[in-house]
Amino acid sequence: MNREEFENFIEEEFPIVFNNPFSREMLSNILDYGQSILDESEQYNFLCKMIPQVTERELRELYLY
């Protein structure tokens, strides 16, 4: 799953949270920053903290930077 597909997946899984431009842009910024983290383990830990409803295991299965 590429980044765009992953972003769409998150928005579809949590429609109440991502029902406005502010939260969608925030998700995009989180993913941008996550991509800048070089260490894969730190990257997934960051994303798990920023998107707590998605576990590290799910992130690894769904999305590879």
Secondary structure in CASP SS format (residue, H / E / C, confidence):
PFRMAT SS
TARGET T0000
AUTHOR 0000-0000-0000
METHOD secondary structure of the structure
MODEL  1
M C 1.00
N C 1.00
R H 1.00
E H 1.00
E H 1.00
F H 1.00
E H 1.00
N H 1.00
F H 1.00
I H 1.00
E H 1.00
E H 1.00
E H 1.00
F C 1.00
P C 1.00
I C 1.00
V C 1.00
F C 1.00
N C 1.00
N C 1.00
P H 1.00
F H 1.00
S H 1.00
R H 1.00
E H 1.00
M H 1.00
L H 1.00
S H 1.00
N H 1.00
I H 1.00
L H 1.00
D H 1.00
Y H 1.00
G H 1.00
Q H 1.00
S H 1.00
I C 1.00
L C 1.00
D C 1.00
E H 1.00
S H 1.00
E H 1.00
Q H 1.00
Y H 1.00
N H 1.00
F H 1.00
L H 1.00
C H 1.00
K H 1.00
M H 1.00
I C 1.00
P C 1.00
Q C 1.00
V C 1.00
T C 1.00
E H 1.00
R H 1.00
E H 1.00
L H 1.00
R H 1.00
E H 1.00
L H 1.00
Y C 1.00
L C 1.00
Y C 1.00
END
